[in-house]
Amino acid sequence: MCLNCGRKPSGEEKPRRHRENMETSHRRVPVLSALHMDAMMSDVDSWRTDPVSFLRQRSLNPEHTTPSGDTEVYVLIVEGFLIFNYRPLNVLFDKRYFLEISYEVCKRRRSSRVYTPPDPPGYFDGHVWPMYLKNRQEMESIESEIVILNGLESREELLAAVYKDISQEMKRLRATAAI
């Protein structure tokens, strides 16, 4: 599930000071009020109630990898830049991962993307990075059980580390359910 895919249309988010940078009239702001958190929570609740139905309603087939006789454990991956800052969502997570990169790498990656409208000059330094630091500080004050991953590692290395950790968590959950 992708939190960033749930952005509200420009003009719908509240309050106004979150909608635009008054110097640039730019509307791509990383704040919770710009996201459909109620829709995200509804989707997560639907998945938690019946993951198989949730997947089938979206024309997806659940992958059965559980050996016969084992307790089924379904995994939902929620991604987004503010998922840990929204307490009602954050408390539902069994595992939390945060990709960390430096200012320089983040700025280089952001500048290589194509946005419509494009970021105005100084937008990264004047708004994006300060909001990242603010949101990160808030995230760390809310949640201490976050695994910080090195965002400079390859995708394969990152996926392998997360897969290993989630596999261990699934074994733990199956053992707990069997008791």
Secondary structure, 3 states (H helix, E strand, C coil): CEHHHHECCCCCCCCHHHHCECCCCECCCCCHHHECHHHHHHHHHHHHHCHHHHHHHCCCCCCCCCCCCCCCCCCCCCECCCCCCCHHHHCCCCCCEEEECCHHHHHHHHHHCCCCCCCCCCHHHHHHHHHHHHHHHHHHHHCCCCEEEECCCCHHHHHHHHHHHHHHHHHHHHHHHHC
